[in-house]
C-alpha cells in the first residue's frame, strides 16, 4: 500500500529503495472508519495526510448558525489537513472527517521539515506539490466568483464523475453552497 | 531597491552577499506605469513578479458578459502572476495590471527552477512562500463561502486599511463581488 506514496513522489523525482524506505520511516500509517475525524475543529493539528484509500472532506462549521461548509474533498493520491493550523502549529478551524473507510500516511511538521532539510529532492517535491495546490485553490476561487452553483455542479460532474457517486447528496449540496432541494433541481 | 528582495528572502533563510548577488542576477527589473499590464489574458506568462513598490490587481474577465472579477491585489513584498499559466507554461486566463506606478523584479520559470536546483535554501524559501500562499487562498475561499460582501468589506478594512485608500471604489466593489452602489451602502 505504501508503494502508492513512492509512485506519487516519483511522478516528480526518482528515488532509490533506500531513499524511499528512509522517507517512509517518517510517516505514521493510520486506518479510519467512516465518520471518524482526522482533524477536529479547535484541536491541535499534528499531521499532514497522504490518502492511500478512501475519501475525506474538509469542512468549516459556522459557530453562529451551525451551518457546515465543505472546503474540499480528498481521496486516493491527495494530501489534506488544515494547513493553516498545521504550518502555524495552531488549533484547527477546519474539521477533516471520513466519508468512507480511509487509510492515510501521516506526516508531522517536524518530520516534514526534517526530510526536506536532509533531502533536497524532497524539498523540491513538496514545493512542486504546494504549487499545484495553489493553482487548484485559485481555480476554486475563480469558480466561486464567476459561476453559479449549477455550473459548479456541472464542472464537478465533468471533472470527477466518480466523486458524485461516492459522496452523499447533502454533502455535495454543502460543497456547492446550496440546499439539498436546490441540488435536486440540478440532477433531474 | 533590490535590498527589499534580500530582506524578504532573509525572513526565511540567511544569505551571504555573494549568494544574494547570484540570486538577484536571475531577476529582471521592470518599471510600469499606472494601467500598464504585466500579464495579459490569452498571452504567454513569462515571469513571476516580486513587487518592490506599487500596487497591482489580478483579475478575470468573463468572456460572456465582459464582467471583471478581482482575484487578488499585490503590493510591496508580494509575489504575483497567473500561476497556473506560469507553472504550466500555458496562456494566461488572468490579467495583471497596475493600479499605481509599479516596480517589480521578474523571475522566469527557467531561472526559478535553476536557482532552486542549485541552492537548496532557495528551494526551501519558495516552498515556504508557496505554503503561505496556499493558506491565504484557503482563507479567501472560506471567506467567500461563509461571509457576506459587507463582512468581507469589514475584514478588508480591518486587515488592510491602507489598501482601501489606495484602490478605487469600483475595483474594491469588484473584489467583493458587489456593485459600486451596494459598496457605497457599506461605507456610509
Boltz contact constraints between the chains, C-beta under 6 A:
constraints:
  - contact:
      token1: [A, 60]
      token2: [B, 142]
      max_distance: 6.0
  - contact:
      token1: [A, 62]
      token2: [B, 146]
      max_distance: 6.0
  - contact:
      token1: [A, 69]
      token2: [B, 145]
      max_distance: 6.0
  - contact:
      token1: [A, 69]
      token2: [B, 146]
      max_distance: 6.0
  - contact:
      token1: [A, 83]
      token2: [B, 134]
      max_distance: 6.0
  - contact:
      token1: [A, 83]
      token2: [B, 135]
      max_distance: 6.0
  - contact:
      token1: [A, 84]
      token2: [B, 135]
      max_distance: 6.0
  - contact:
      token1: [A, 87]
      token2: [B, 131]
      max_distance: 6.0
  - contact:
      token1: [A, 120]
      token2: [B, 120]
      max_distance: 6.0
  - contact:
      token1: [A, 123]
      token2: [B, 123]
      max_distance: 6.0
  - contact:
      token1: [A, 123]
      token2: [B, 124]
      max_distance: 6.0
  - contact:
      token1: [A, 123]
      token2: [B, 127]
      max_distance: 6.0
  - contact:
      token1: [A, 124]
      token2: [B, 123]
      max_distance: 6.0
  - contact:
      token1: [A, 126]
      token2: [B, 127]
      max_distance: 6.0
  - contact:
      token1: [A, 127]
      token2: [B, 123]
      max_distance: 6.0
  - contact:
      token1: [A, 127]
      token2: [B, 126]
      max_distance: 6.0
  - contact:
      token1: [A, 127]
      token2: [B, 127]
      max_distance: 6.0
  - contact:
      token1: [A, 130]
      token2: [B, 130]
      max_distance: 6.0
  - contact:
      token1: [A, 130]
      token2: [B, 131]
      max_distance: 6.0
  - contact:
      token1: [A, 130]
      token2: [B, 134]
      max_distance: 6.0
  - contact:
      token1: [A, 131]
      token2: [B, 87]
      max_distance: 6.0
  - contact:
      token1: [A, 131]
      token2: [B, 130]
      max_distance: 6.0
  - contact:
      token1: [A, 133]
      token2: [B, 134]
      max_distance: 6.0
  - contact:
      token1: [A, 134]
      token2: [B, 83]
      max_distance: 6.0
  - contact:
      token1: [A, 134]
      token2: [B, 130]
      max_distance: 6.0
  - contact:
      token1: [A, 134]
      token2: [B, 133]
      max_distance: 6.0
  - contact:
      token1: [A, 134]
      token2: [B, 134]
      max_distance: 6.0
  - contact:
      token1: [A, 135]
      token2: [B, 83]
      max_distance: 6.0
  - contact:
      token1: [A, 135]
      token2: [B, 84]
      max_distance: 6.0
  - contact:
      token1: [A, 137]
      token2: [B, 137]
      max_distance: 6.0
  - contact:
      token1: [A, 140]
      token2: [B, 141]
      max_distance: 6.0
  - contact:
      token1: [A, 141]
      token2: [B, 140]
      max_distance: 6.0
  - contact:
      token1: [A, 141]
      token2: [B, 141]
      max_distance: 6.0
  - contact:
      token1: [A, 142]
      token2: [B, 60]
      max_distance: 6.0
  - contact:
      token1: [A, 144]
      token2: [B, 144]
      max_distance: 6.0
  - contact:
      token1: [A, 145]
      token2: [B, 69]
      max_distance: 6.0
  - contact:
      token1: [A, 146]
      token2: [B, 62]
      max_distance: 6.0
  - contact:
      token1: [A, 146]
      token2: [B, 69]
      max_distance: 6.0
